[in-house]
Amino acid sequence: MDVLVLLAILFLALWFCIFLPAGMALRRGRSAIGWVLMAWITTPVVAIIALLIVGDSPDKIREDLRNDR
């Protein structure tokens, strides 16, 4: 039972520290590697908040506008 709890905690930590910032960055047209590194250097919470603040990249905004037409 302890191994399952440890694996669950490890999975949640990896998701929170790697997959969440990477997925958010990709959806906003930003570098996943860069934002994961930022999450490791600062904290995942800081990286997530920063991604929410900076929003979509200019290229992503243009792409979305082209697709809406």
N, C-alpha and C positions, 0 to 999 in steps of 0.2 A: 504494500500500500504506500509506503514511503517513496518508492521509486516513481509511482504514478503521480504523486503530488509534486515531486521534484521535476518531473518531465513537464507537467502542466505549468509550473512556475517558470521554467526555462522557456517554454513556448510563448507564454504571455510576455516575458521580458524581451524575447527576440522580436515578437510582433510589435511591441511598443517602441523599442529602440531602433529597429531596422525597417520593418515592413510598413508601418504606419507613416513615418516621415517620407520614405521612398515613394509610396503610393500617392501621398498628397502632393509631393513635388512633381511627379509625372503627370498627374491630372491638371496641374497648373502650368505645364510646359517648362518646368525647371529641371535642373540636374539632380537626379536621384542620389548619385554618389556624393555630390557636394553637400546635400542636405543631411544625408546619413552621417557624414563626417562632422557636420556642425552639431548634430545630435550627440555624437560621441564626445566632442570637445566641450560643449556646454552641457546641456541636458536635453532629453527628448522633449520635455515640456517647452523649453525655450525655443527649440527648432519648430515645433508645431505652432506655437503662437506667432513666431516670425513668419512662417509660411502663410498663416491666416492674414497677417498684416500686409505682406508684400503682394499677395494675390496672384493673379495670372500674369504670365510674361507677356510682353507686347506681341510676340509672335503668336502666342496662343489666342490672344484677343482678336488679332487679325484673322486667324484661321476660323475662329468661331463666327466672326462676322461674315466671312465668305460662305460658310456652311449654312447660315441662316437665310441667305438669299434664295 
